[in-house]
Amino acid sequence: MAENRQPKRYPQNLGGVLQLAVDAGSAAEGPSPIEPMSEERKLWLKGALAEVCKGQMDEVEQIKKCLEVLKHERDAENERGEEERGEEDEDERESIFDILSELCENLDNARDLMTLGGLDLSISQYLCHSRSGLRWRAAHLIASCAQNMPQVQIHLLKLGALPKLLQLTDSDPNPTVRVKALYAVSCLVREQEEGLKEFLSNDGYSVLMRGMQSDNEKLRTKSAFLLLNLLMAEPEQKDTVVSMGMVQQLVSVLRTPHSPVHEHVLGALCCLVEECPKGLKDCSTPALGLEELLKQRFKELKGKEESEEELEFCERLRGLCFHVPQADDNGMDR
Protein backbone atom coordinates (compact mmCIF):
# COMPACT_ATOMS: atom_id res chain seq x y z
CA MET A 1 0.00 0.00 0.00
CA ALA A 2 3.08 2.21 0.18
CA GLU A 3 2.61 3.31 -3.42
CA ASN A 4 -0.70 4.99 -2.48
CA ARG A 5 0.80 7.03 0.33
CA GLN A 6 0.44 10.80 -0.25
CA PRO A 7 3.18 13.34 0.57
CA LYS A 8 2.85 14.70 4.11
CA ARG A 9 1.10 18.06 4.39
CA TYR A 10 1.01 19.88 7.68
CA PRO A 11 -2.21 21.78 8.54
CA GLN A 12 -2.11 25.55 8.69
CA ASN A 13 -4.72 26.27 11.39
CA LEU A 14 -6.33 24.98 14.59
CA GLY A 15 -8.88 22.95 12.66
CA GLY A 16 -6.05 21.22 10.87
CA VAL A 17 -4.26 20.53 14.14
CA LEU A 18 -7.40 18.94 15.60
CA GLN A 19 -7.96 16.87 12.47
CA LEU A 20 -4.37 15.68 12.68
CA ALA A 21 -4.98 14.52 16.24
CA VAL A 22 -8.17 12.73 15.20
CA ASP A 23 -6.40 11.03 12.32
CA ALA A 24 -3.57 9.97 14.59
CA GLY A 25 -6.06 8.52 17.07
CA SER A 26 -7.86 6.64 14.32
CA ALA A 27 -4.58 5.27 13.01
CA ALA A 28 -3.76 3.99 16.49
CA GLU A 29 -6.83 1.75 16.33
CA GLY A 30 -5.75 0.21 13.01
CA PRO A 31 -3.54 -2.78 12.48
CA SER A 32 -0.54 -0.79 11.25
CA PRO A 33 2.08 0.19 13.83
CA ILE A 34 2.50 3.91 14.53
CA GLU A 35 5.75 5.45 13.41
CA PRO A 36 7.65 7.41 16.05
CA MET A 37 7.10 11.17 15.72
CA SER A 38 10.01 12.79 13.95
CA GLU A 39 11.84 15.75 15.47
CA GLU A 40 10.62 17.88 12.56
CA ARG A 41 7.02 17.00 13.29
CA LYS A 42 7.46 17.56 17.03
CA LEU A 43 8.85 21.04 16.39
CA TRP A 44 6.08 21.90 13.95
CA LEU A 45 3.34 20.69 16.34
CA LYS A 46 4.87 22.60 19.24
CA GLY A 47 5.03 25.76 17.14
CA ALA A 48 1.47 25.37 15.85
CA LEU A 49 0.04 24.92 19.34
CA ALA A 50 2.05 27.89 20.59
CA GLU A 51 0.56 30.06 17.83
CA VAL A 52 -2.96 28.92 18.74
CA CYS A 53 -2.40 29.73 22.41
CA LYS A 54 -0.78 33.06 21.53
CA GLY A 55 -3.75 34.00 19.35
CA GLN A 56 -6.18 33.23 22.15
CA MET A 57 -4.08 35.17 24.67
CA ASP A 58 -3.92 38.12 22.28
CA GLU A 59 -7.72 38.22 22.18
CA VAL A 60 -7.98 38.06 25.96
CA GLU A 61 -5.57 40.99 26.16
CA GLN A 62 -7.74 42.89 23.66
CA ILE A 63 -10.77 42.28 25.86
CA LYS A 64 -8.90 43.51 28.93
CA LYS A 65 -7.81 46.69 27.15
CA CYS A 66 -11.36 47.35 25.95
CA LEU A 67 -12.69 46.99 29.48
CA GLU A 68 -10.04 49.34 30.82
CA VAL A 69 -11.40 52.05 28.53
CA LEU A 70 -15.00 51.41 29.57
CA LYS A 71 -14.10 51.29 33.28
CA HIS A 72 -11.95 54.41 33.01
CA GLU A 73 -14.91 56.30 31.63
CA ARG A 74 -16.98 55.29 34.62
CA ASP A 75 -14.31 56.70 36.94
CA ALA A 76 -14.07 59.87 34.84
CA GLU A 77 -17.80 60.47 35.16
CA ASN A 78 -17.32 60.89 38.88
CA GLU A 79 -14.85 63.73 38.27
CA ARG A 80 -16.61 65.61 35.50
CA GLY A 81 -20.24 65.86 34.52
CA GLU A 82 -21.61 63.86 31.63
CA GLU A 83 -22.30 67.06 29.72
CA GLU A 84 -18.55 67.80 29.61
CA ARG A 85 -17.56 64.58 27.87
CA GLY A 86 -16.54 65.02 24.28
CA GLU A 87 -18.14 63.46 21.26
CA GLU A 88 -14.86 61.77 20.44
CA ASP A 89 -14.89 59.88 23.74
CA GLU A 90 -18.45 58.66 23.13
CA ASP A 91 -17.51 57.43 19.66
CA GLU A 92 -14.51 55.58 21.08
CA ARG A 93 -16.66 53.66 23.53
CA GLU A 94 -19.14 52.73 20.83
CA SER A 95 -16.22 51.35 18.80
CA ILE A 96 -15.08 49.41 21.87
CA PHE A 97 -18.47 47.70 22.09
CA ASP A 98 -18.32 46.86 18.38
CA ILE A 99 -14.92 45.23 18.89
CA LEU A 100 -16.12 43.27 21.92
CA SER A 101 -19.21 42.03 20.09
CA GLU A 102 -17.05 40.75 17.25
CA LEU A 103 -14.58 39.08 19.62
CA CYS A 104 -17.38 37.45 21.60
CA GLU A 105 -18.73 35.61 18.60
CA ASN A 106 -16.08 33.18 19.83
CA LEU A 107 -17.64 31.30 22.76
CA ASP A 108 -14.37 31.20 24.70
CA ASN A 109 -14.08 34.97 24.45
CA ALA A 110 -17.68 35.38 25.64
CA ARG A 111 -16.83 33.30 28.69
CA ASP A 112 -13.68 35.33 29.28
CA LEU A 113 -15.61 38.59 29.06
CA MET A 114 -17.98 37.26 31.72
CA THR A 115 -15.07 36.25 33.97
CA LEU A 116 -13.38 39.64 33.56
CA GLY A 117 -16.52 41.53 34.60
CA GLY A 118 -17.45 42.90 31.19
CA LEU A 119 -21.07 41.79 31.36
CA ASP A 120 -21.49 43.26 34.85
CA LEU A 121 -20.18 46.58 33.54
CA SER A 122 -22.44 46.49 30.49
CA ILE A 123 -25.52 45.97 32.64
CA SER A 124 -24.73 48.37 35.46
CA GLN A 125 -23.33 51.28 33.44
CA TYR A 126 -24.31 51.06 29.80
CA LEU A 127 -27.83 49.64 29.48
CA CYS A 128 -29.00 52.81 31.23
CA HIS A 129 -26.57 55.22 29.51
CA SER A 130 -27.90 58.52 28.16
CA ARG A 131 -26.45 57.83 24.71
CA SER A 132 -28.63 55.45 22.71
CA GLY A 133 -25.69 54.14 20.67
CA LEU A 134 -24.12 52.82 23.86
CA ARG A 135 -27.39 51.38 25.18
CA TRP A 136 -28.11 49.32 22.09
CA ARG A 137 -24.51 48.19 21.71
CA ALA A 138 -24.48 46.99 25.33
CA ALA A 139 -27.69 45.05 24.68
CA HIS A 140 -26.23 43.57 21.49
CA LEU A 141 -23.07 42.48 23.34
CA ILE A 142 -25.18 40.81 26.03
CA ALA A 143 -27.15 38.96 23.35
CA SER A 144 -23.99 37.86 21.54
CA CYS A 145 -22.52 36.41 24.72
CA ALA A 146 -25.73 34.77 25.96
CA GLN A 147 -26.72 33.01 22.75
CA ASN A 148 -26.40 29.23 23.23
CA MET A 149 -24.30 29.74 26.38
CA PRO A 150 -26.22 28.48 29.47
CA GLN A 151 -23.37 29.44 31.83
CA VAL A 152 -23.44 33.04 30.60
CA GLN A 153 -27.25 33.10 30.60
CA ILE A 154 -27.42 32.12 34.27
CA HIS A 155 -24.77 34.70 35.14
CA LEU A 156 -26.75 37.44 33.38
CA LEU A 157 -29.98 36.41 35.06
CA LYS A 158 -28.30 36.60 38.47
CA LEU A 159 -27.11 40.11 37.61
CA GLY A 160 -30.70 41.21 36.97
CA ALA A 161 -30.26 41.75 33.23
CA LEU A 162 -33.69 40.52 32.15
CA PRO A 163 -35.91 43.12 33.89
CA LYS A 164 -33.72 45.92 32.53
CA LEU A 165 -33.84 44.50 29.02
CA LEU A 166 -37.61 44.10 29.18
CA GLN A 167 -37.95 47.70 30.30
CA LEU A 168 -35.80 48.89 27.40
CA THR A 169 -37.84 46.77 24.99
CA ASP A 170 -41.04 48.24 26.35
CA SER A 171 -40.29 51.91 26.69
CA ASP A 172 -36.94 53.10 25.35
CA PRO A 173 -37.41 56.14 23.08
CA ASN A 174 -34.89 54.83 20.54
CA PRO A 175 -36.22 52.13 18.16
CA THR A 176 -32.84 50.42 17.71
CA VAL A 177 -32.42 50.08 21.47
CA ARG A 178 -35.83 48.41 21.73
CA VAL A 179 -35.03 45.91 18.96
CA LYS A 180 -31.58 45.04 20.35
CA ALA A 181 -32.96 44.70 23.88
CA LEU A 182 -35.61 42.28 22.62
CA TYR A 183 -32.88 40.30 20.86
CA ALA A 184 -31.08 39.99 24.21
CA VAL A 185 -34.33 38.98 25.93
CA SER A 186 -34.79 36.24 23.35
CA CYS A 187 -31.27 34.91 24.01
CA LEU A 188 -32.03 34.72 27.74
CA VAL A 189 -35.43 32.99 27.63
CA ARG A 190 -35.48 30.60 24.68
CA GLU A 191 -34.67 27.07 25.84
CA GLN A 192 -33.62 28.50 29.22
CA GLU A 193 -35.92 27.39 32.04
CA GLU A 194 -34.74 29.94 34.61
CA GLY A 195 -34.94 32.72 32.06
CA LEU A 196 -38.50 31.79 31.12
CA LYS A 197 -39.56 31.78 34.79
CA GLU A 198 -38.16 35.27 35.22
CA PHE A 199 -39.75 36.35 31.93
CA LEU A 200 -43.14 35.27 33.28
CA SER A 201 -42.64 36.90 36.67
CA ASN A 202 -41.80 40.19 34.91
CA ASP A 203 -44.93 40.06 32.73
CA GLY A 204 -42.87 39.41 29.61
CA TYR A 205 -45.83 38.36 27.47
CA SER A 206 -47.41 41.78 28.01
CA VAL A 207 -44.17 43.36 26.76
CA LEU A 208 -44.41 41.23 23.61
CA MET A 209 -48.07 42.19 23.21
CA ARG A 210 -47.22 45.88 23.33
CA GLY A 211 -44.26 45.30 21.02
CA MET A 212 -46.59 43.86 18.39
CA GLN A 213 -48.71 47.02 18.63
CA SER A 214 -45.70 49.31 18.13
CA ASP A 215 -45.21 51.42 15.02
CA ASN A 216 -41.67 50.01 14.84
CA GLU A 217 -41.96 47.31 12.17
CA LYS A 218 -38.87 45.40 13.27
CA LEU A 219 -40.02 45.36 16.87
CA ARG A 220 -43.49 44.19 15.86
CA THR A 221 -42.13 41.35 13.74
CA LYS A 222 -39.54 40.21 16.28
CA SER A 223 -42.06 40.36 19.14
CA ALA A 224 -44.49 38.15 17.23
CA PHE A 225 -41.69 35.79 16.23
CA LEU A 226 -40.56 35.36 19.84
CA LEU A 227 -44.16 34.82 20.97
CA LEU A 228 -44.62 32.10 18.35
CA ASN A 229 -41.39 30.37 19.33
CA LEU A 230 -42.21 30.45 23.04
CA LEU A 231 -45.68 29.02 22.46
CA MET A 232 -44.26 26.23 20.33
CA ALA A 233 -41.55 25.40 22.88
CA GLU A 234 -43.70 25.90 26.00
CA PRO A 235 -47.27 24.83 25.14
CA GLU A 236 -48.20 24.75 28.83
CA GLN A 237 -48.14 28.57 28.74
CA LYS A 238 -51.10 28.76 26.37
CA ASP A 239 -53.78 29.19 29.05
CA THR A 240 -51.77 31.96 30.71
CA VAL A 241 -51.36 33.81 27.43
CA VAL A 242 -55.02 33.39 26.42
CA SER A 243 -56.20 34.67 29.80
CA MET A 244 -54.33 37.92 29.10
CA GLY A 245 -56.59 38.62 26.12
CA MET A 246 -53.84 37.74 23.66
CA VAL A 247 -56.23 36.32 21.05
CA GLN A 248 -58.10 39.61 20.78
CA GLN A 249 -54.85 41.57 20.60
CA LEU A 250 -53.41 39.33 17.88
CA VAL A 251 -56.54 39.66 15.78
CA SER A 252 -56.33 43.45 16.10
CA VAL A 253 -52.78 43.24 14.71
CA LEU A 254 -54.11 41.22 11.77
CA ARG A 255 -56.43 44.10 10.93
CA THR A 256 -53.50 46.47 10.38
CA PRO A 257 -52.06 46.93 6.84
CA HIS A 258 -50.44 43.73 5.67
CA SER A 259 -46.80 43.22 6.75
CA PRO A 260 -44.35 40.40 7.64
CA VAL A 261 -45.59 40.38 11.24
CA HIS A 262 -48.87 38.80 10.12
CA GLU A 263 -47.27 35.45 9.32
CA HIS A 264 -46.03 35.08 12.91
CA VAL A 265 -49.33 36.35 14.33
CA LEU A 266 -51.29 33.71 12.40
CA GLY A 267 -48.81 31.08 13.58
CA ALA A 268 -49.27 32.19 17.19
CA LEU A 269 -53.07 32.03 16.84
CA CYS A 270 -52.78 28.49 15.50
CA CYS A 271 -50.76 27.55 18.58
CA LEU A 272 -53.33 29.14 20.88
CA VAL A 273 -56.27 27.16 19.51
CA GLU A 274 -54.59 23.75 19.27
CA GLU A 275 -55.30 21.70 22.39
CA CYS A 276 -56.44 24.85 24.19
CA PRO A 277 -60.26 25.03 24.52
CA LYS A 278 -60.24 28.60 25.86
CA GLY A 279 -58.12 29.80 22.93
CA LEU A 280 -60.39 28.00 20.46
CA LYS A 281 -63.46 29.54 22.07
CA ASP A 282 -61.98 33.06 21.93
CA CYS A 283 -61.02 32.71 18.27
CA SER A 284 -64.41 31.30 17.29
CA THR A 285 -66.47 34.03 18.96
CA PRO A 286 -68.58 35.69 16.22
CA ALA A 287 -68.09 39.14 17.75
CA LEU A 288 -64.36 38.91 17.01
CA GLY A 289 -65.03 38.70 13.27
CA LEU A 290 -62.07 36.39 12.67
CA GLU A 291 -63.87 34.09 10.23
CA GLU A 292 -64.53 36.84 7.72
CA LEU A 293 -61.05 38.29 8.23
CA LEU A 294 -59.42 34.93 7.47
CA LYS A 295 -61.63 34.44 4.44
CA GLN A 296 -60.55 37.77 3.03
CA ARG A 297 -56.89 37.14 3.88
CA PHE A 298 -57.05 33.75 2.13
CA LYS A 299 -58.26 35.42 -1.07
CA GLU A 300 -55.46 38.02 -0.88
CA LEU A 301 -52.68 35.47 -0.34
CA LYS A 302 -53.79 32.68 -2.66
CA GLY A 303 -51.35 32.15 -5.52
CA LYS A 304 -48.57 34.29 -4.02
CA GLU A 305 -45.49 32.12 -3.74
CA GLU A 306 -43.82 34.44 -1.21
CA SER A 307 -46.80 34.05 1.14
CA GLU A 308 -47.05 30.26 1.18
CA GLU A 309 -46.33 29.81 4.88
CA GLU A 310 -48.71 32.59 5.89
CA LEU A 311 -51.37 31.03 3.65
CA GLU A 312 -50.83 27.66 5.34
CA PHE A 313 -51.33 29.22 8.78
CA CYS A 314 -54.46 30.96 7.49
CA GLU A 315 -55.94 27.73 6.13
CA ARG A 316 -55.04 25.82 9.26
CA LEU A 317 -56.69 28.41 11.48
CA ARG A 318 -59.84 28.40 9.37
CA GLY A 319 -60.00 24.63 9.63
CA LEU A 320 -59.46 24.58 13.39
CA CYS A 321 -61.89 27.37 14.25
CA PHE A 322 -64.52 27.26 11.54
CA HIS A 323 -64.15 23.75 10.04
CA VAL A 324 -63.30 25.07 6.59
CA PRO A 325 -61.67 22.25 4.57
CA GLN A 326 -58.18 22.97 3.29
CA ALA A 327 -57.68 23.13 -0.46
CA ASP A 328 -55.10 21.00 -2.27
CA ASP A 329 -52.57 22.38 -4.75
CA ASN A 330 -55.14 22.30 -7.56
CA GLY A 331 -57.62 24.39 -5.63
CA MET A 332 -59.87 21.43 -4.80
CA ASP A 333 -61.11 20.81 -1.27
CA ARG A 334 -59.22 18.10 0.56
Salt bridges, closest charged atoms under 4 A:
GLU39 OE2 - LYS42 NZ 3.59
ASP58 OD2 - LYS54 NZ 3.42
GLU61 OE2 - LYS64 NZ 3.71
GLU73 OE2 - ARG85 NE 2.91
GLU73 OE2 - ARG93 NH2 3.93
GLU77 OE2 - ARG85 NH1 3.55
GLU77 OE2 - ARG93 NH1 3.96
GLU77 OE2 - HIS129 NE2 3.98
GLU82 OE2 - ARG85 NH2 2.87
GLU82 OE2 - HIS129 NE2 3.87
GLU87 OE2 - ARG131 NH1 2.97
ASP89 OD2 - ARG93 NE 3.88
GLU90 OE2 - ARG85 NH2 3.04
GLU90 OE1 - ARG93 NH2 2.74
ASP91 OD1 - ARG131 NH2 2.70
GLU94 OE2 - ARG131 NE 2.62
GLU94 OE1 - ARG137 NH1 3.39
ASP98 OD1 - ARG137 NE 2.99
ASP108 OD1 - ARG111 NH1 3.17
ASP120 OD1 - HIS155 NE2 3.23
ASP170 OD2 - ARG210 NH2 2.82
ASP172 OD2 - ARG135 NE 2.86
GLU193 OE2 - LYS197 NZ 3.74
GLU194 OE2 - LYS197 NZ 3.69
GLU217 OE1 - ARG220 NH1 3.09
GLU274 OE2 - ARG316 NH2 3.10
ASP282 OD1 - LYS278 NZ 3.08
GLU300 OE1 - ARG297 NE 3.33
GLU310 OE2 - HIS258 NE2 2.87
GLU310 OE2 - ARG297 NH1 3.75
